[in-house]
Amino acid sequence: MYEALFGSKTRVKLLSLFLTNTGRSFYVREITRTINEQINSVRRELLNLKSIGLIRSNEKKGKIFYE
């Protein structure tokens, strides 16, 4: 049901991850392992969520972290 509403199971999993871990940052590989999705779909959805202002990113030690 949520996939139909939000358009993507990866997006649903990402939203769930960020909403249940407010204040915590994740890097891409960590996210892919946590939500068990392919890295390309995770990257695409992260860019979508960032472009509409739902998440933000910052760089630390050469890795991009999202929160």
N, C-alpha and C positions, 0 to 999 in steps of 0.2 A: 504494500500500500504506500509506504513512504517513498519508495522508488518512483512510483507513478507521480507522486506529488512533487518530488524534487528532481526527477529526471535521471538519476544515476545512483546506483547502489554505492559507488565509491564516495559520492558527495554526501550521502546519508551517513556513511560510516565516519567520514571526516567531521561532519557537523557534530555527530555524537561524541567523537573523541575530544574535540575542542570544548564542547559545552559541559562535558563531565570532568574536564581538567583545566578549568579556568585558571589563568595565571601561570600556567606551565607552557614552556616552549618545546617543540619537537623538531628534529631535523628529518629530512625526507626519508632516508633509509629506516629510521626508527618508526616513522609513520607506516611505511609499507609493511614492516614486520608486525606492528601492533594491529593494524586493521586487515592484514592478510590480502592485500591487493597489489596489482602490478604497478611498478614505479611510474610508467608513462601515464597511466590513468590518474594516479595520485598527483603527479606534477601538473597535469592539465587541470584537475579540479582545484588544486591549490591556487593556481593562477586565476581561475574563475572566481573563487571566493575572495581572493585578494583584490581583484579588479572592482568588485562591488563593495568592498570595505568591510567584509565580515571577519577577515583575519588580517594580520600584519606580519611582516617578516623583518628580521635583522640578521646580520652576519656576525658570527663569533668563531674565531679560530679557523677561518676558511670554510665554515659550514653555514648554510642558510637555515635559520630556525624560524618556525612559524608558531604563532599563538593567536 
